[in-house]
Amino acid sequence: MNIAQPFTLRLPRRLVLQGMALVLALSPAALPLAIAREGVDVGGNSAFSKLVPADSVERSAGQQYAQMLQQAADKNALGAKDNPQVRRLRAIAKNIIPFAVEWNPRARDWRWEVNLIGSKQVNAFCMPGGKIAFYSGILEQLKLSDDEVAMVMGHEIAHALREHARERMGKSAVTHGAARIGGALAATLLGVDPRLTDGLARGGANLLTLQFSRTDESEADLVGMELAARAGYNPKAGVTLWQKMGAASQGATPQWLSTHPSGNSRIAEIEKNLPKVMPLYARARRG
């Protein structure tokens, strides 16, 4: 009796290996490599920021910002909308803001504001919710180019996008929770009283003077550099900006610099990441 032998398809080894490579390339594990984003890599936002309601933080920021503007107006120190420097700042912000949403979806609904305060302070900031302020001192004393202004603005916007203020509040809430609950129970973040975090967000922190960690500042440097590059501003200006900051610090340390790490290390980090953002800048310039 003849028994039919099972049919076996023998493919060339080269085709088998190519097929396996294709399967691996399309597997879920490989997808992140296929769709890796262009630009800098700073990871996700801190888990501590999730302990504090974003709405409350942004609402508190808006209130503090409005109070600051009123105080400046009372002293005739608030830049008018037809002031050349105000127009300049708002034009640069208009170019940068469209690229903010990729870093924080909430930015799409922020009511962005950009204002100039007449003061010799070498300072600038962006509060949660997109509330930006520059002091005239940083523009005049450092004689910043548009590219350098974009580096400062991108840096400050990055603090808001990365929710560094919210993160600091969350860490403060954990610290207060530890004191109230006790070391063992406070080791878990879920043990923090939500009334405490909400209270911190609604006014327990001065968002105008909040200082960030060295890690926060490094993140803001890199994210800000990418934002500016995507908007068509030369990221190499980050180097000249910090050189100017270093020169300015030879006398009295500028306020903006006093809350930031040393310039040499920052310049080195910026230069290391320039290859990641220069193509974005080149593309924006071509567009």
C-alpha positions in Angstrom: 0.0 0.0 0.0 1.4 3.3 -1.0 1.0 6.0 1.7 1.2 9.6 0.5 4.1 11.4 2.1 3.4 14.8 3.7 4.2 17.7 1.5 7.0 19.8 2.7 7.8 23.2 1.2 11.5 24.0 1.4 12.3 27.7 1.1 15.8 29.0 0.6 17.4 29.9 3.9 17.8 33.5 2.7 14.1 33.9 2.2 13.4 32.4 5.6 15.7 34.8 7.4 14.3 37.8 5.5 10.8 36.7 6.5 11.7 36.4 10.1 13.3 39.8 10.0 10.1 41.3 8.6 8.0 39.7 11.3 10.3 41.0 14.0 10.3 44.5 12.5 6.5 44.6 12.5 6.1 43.2 16.0 4.7 45.4 18.8 8.0 45.3 20.6 9.7 46.9 17.6 7.2 49.6 16.9 8.7 52.2 19.2 11.9 52.0 17.2 10.0 52.4 14.0 8.1 55.5 15.2 10.8 57.1 17.4 10.2 60.8 17.6 12.7 63.4 16.4 14.2 65.7 18.9 15.3 65.4 22.5 14.5 62.6 24.9 13.7 63.6 28.5 11.1 60.9 29.4 7.6 61.5 30.8 6.4 64.0 33.3 7.0 63.2 37.0 4.5 61.1 38.8 4.5 63.6 41.6 2.7 66.1 39.4 -0.3 63.8 39.3 -0.9 64.3 43.0 -2.0 67.9 42.5 -5.0 68.9 40.3 -3.8 70.6 37.1 -6.9 72.9 36.9 -6.3 74.2 40.4 -2.6 74.9 39.7 -3.4 76.7 36.4 -6.2 78.7 38.0 -4.0 79.8 40.9 -1.3 80.8 38.3 -3.7 82.9 36.4 -4.7 84.8 39.5 -1.2 85.4 40.6 -0.2 86.5 37.1 -3.1 88.9 36.9 -2.1 90.4 40.3 1.4 90.9 39.1 0.2 92.6 35.9 -2.0 94.9 37.9 0.9 95.9 40.2 3.1 96.6 37.2 0.4 98.7 35.6 0.0 100.7 38.9 3.7 101.5 38.6 3.5 102.3 34.9 5.8 99.4 34.3 3.6 97.2 32.1 4.6 97.2 28.5 1.9 98.6 26.1 0.7 96.4 23.3 2.3 98.7 20.7 5.7 98.7 22.5 8.3 97.3 20.0 9.6 94.8 22.5 6.1 93.6 23.4 5.4 93.1 19.7 8.7 91.2 19.4 8.0 88.9 22.3 4.5 88.1 21.2 5.6 87.4 17.6 8.3 84.9 18.9 5.7 83.3 21.2 3.3 83.0 18.3 5.9 80.9 16.5 6.7 78.7 19.4 3.3 78.0 21.0 2.0 75.7 18.2 4.7 73.2 19.0 3.8 73.1 22.7 0.8 70.7 22.4 3.0 67.7 21.5 4.7 68.0 25.0 1.4 68.6 26.9 -2.1 68.2 25.4 -3.5 70.7 28.0 -1.5 73.5 26.3 -4.1 73.4 23.5 -6.7 75.0 25.9 -4.4 77.4 27.7 -5.1 81.1 27.5 -1.6 82.1 26.6 -0.4 85.6 27.5 2.9 87.3 26.9 3.8 90.6 28.7 6.8 92.8 29.3 7.5 94.3 32.8 9.7 97.4 32.9 12.4 96.4 35.4 16.2 96.1 35.6 15.8 92.5 36.7 17.4 90.0 34.4 14.5 87.6 34.5 11.7 85.8 32.6 9.2 83.1 33.4 6.2 81.1 32.2 3.6 80.1 34.8 1.3 77.1 34.5 -1.4 77.7 31.9 0.9 79.6 29.6 1.4 82.9 31.4 4.6 84.4 30.1 6.5 87.5 31.4 9.8 89.0 30.4 11.5 91.7 32.4 13.0 94.5 30.2 16.4 94.0 32.0 17.0 90.6 30.4 16.5 92.0 26.9 18.4 95.2 27.4 21.3 94.2 29.6 22.1 91.0 27.6 21.1 92.5 24.3 19.4 89.3 23.2 18.9 88.4 19.6 15.6 86.9 18.5 17.2 83.4 18.6 18.4 83.9 22.1 15.0 85.3 23.2 13.5 82.1 21.7 15.9 80.0 23.8 14.8 81.8 27.0 11.1 81.7 26.1 11.3 78.0 25.1 13.0 77.2 28.3 10.4 78.9 30.4 7.5 77.4 28.4 9.1 74.0 28.9 8.8 74.4 32.7 5.0 74.8 32.2 4.7 72.0 29.7 6.7 69.6 31.9 4.5 70.7 34.9 7.5 71.3 37.1 5.5 73.6 39.4 2.9 70.9 39.8 5.6 68.4 40.5 7.1 70.6 43.2 3.7 70.9 44.8 3.2 67.2 44.7 6.5 66.6 46.4 5.6 69.1 49.0 2.3 67.4 49.6 4.1 64.1 50.2 6.4 65.8 52.7 3.4 67.3 54.5 1.6 63.9 54.3 4.6 62.2 55.9 4.5 64.5 58.8 0.8 64.0 59.3 0.5 60.3 58.6 3.8 58.9 59.8 6.8 57.5 58.0 5.5 54.0 57.3 2.1 55.0 55.9 3.4 58.0 54.1 5.7 55.8 52.1 2.8 55.2 49.7 1.7 58.2 47.7 -1.9 57.1 47.9 -1.8 58.0 51.6 -1.6 61.7 50.9 -4.8 63.6 51.9 -6.3 64.9 48.6 -7.5 68.0 50.5 -3.8 68.8 51.2 -2.8 68.7 47.5 -5.8 70.7 46.4 -5.0 73.3 49.1 -1.4 73.6 47.8 -2.6 74.0 44.3 -5.2 76.7 45.2 -2.7 79.1 46.7 -0.3 77.3 49.0 2.7 78.1 46.7 4.0 81.3 45.2 4.3 80.4 41.6 6.2 83.6 40.8 9.1 82.6 43.0 9.0 78.8 42.8 12.5 77.3 42.3 13.1 74.2 40.3 15.6 71.3 40.7 18.7 70.9 38.6 17.0 68.1 36.7 14.0 70.3 36.0 16.3 73.0 34.6 18.2 70.5 32.4 14.9 69.2 31.0 13.7 72.8 30.3 16.9 73.6 28.5 16.5 70.6 26.1 12.8 70.8 25.6 13.0 74.6 25.1 15.8 74.2 22.6 13.6 71.8 20.6 10.6 74.1 20.7 12.6 77.0 19.5 14.3 74.9 16.7 10.9 73.7 15.5 9.7 77.3 15.4 12.7 78.3 13.2 15.1 79.7 15.7 18.7 78.6 15.7 19.3 76.3 18.7 23.0 77.2 18.7 21.8 80.5 20.4 21.5 78.4 23.6 25.3 78.5 23.7 25.7 82.2 23.2 22.8 82.9 25.6 24.7 81.1 28.4 27.9 82.7 27.5 26.2 86.1 28.0 24.7 84.9 31.2 28.1 83.8 32.5 29.5 87.2 31.6 26.6 89.0 33.4 27.2 86.9 36.5 30.7 88.3 37.0 29.2 91.2 38.9 25.9 90.7 40.8 24.3 87.4 39.8 21.1 88.0 37.7 17.9 86.7 39.3 17.2 84.5 36.4 20.7 82.9 36.7 20.5 82.6 40.5 18.0 79.8 40.2 19.7 77.9 37.5 22.7 75.5 37.5 26.2 76.6 36.3 26.5 77.7 32.7 29.5 75.5 31.6 27.7 72.2 32.3 24.6 73.5 30.5 26.5 74.6 27.5 28.1 71.2 27.3 24.6 69.5 27.5 23.2 71.8 24.9 26.1 71.2 22.5 25.7 67.4 23.0 22.0 67.6 22.0 22.4 70.0 19.1 22.6 67.2 16.5 19.1 66.1 17.6 17.5 69.5 16.9 19.5 71.1 14.1 17.6 69.0 11.5 14.4 70.4 12.9 15.7 73.9 12.6 16.9 73.3 9.1 13.5 72.0 8.1 11.7 74.9 9.7 13.9 77.4 7.8 13.2 75.6 4.5 9.5 75.8 5.2 
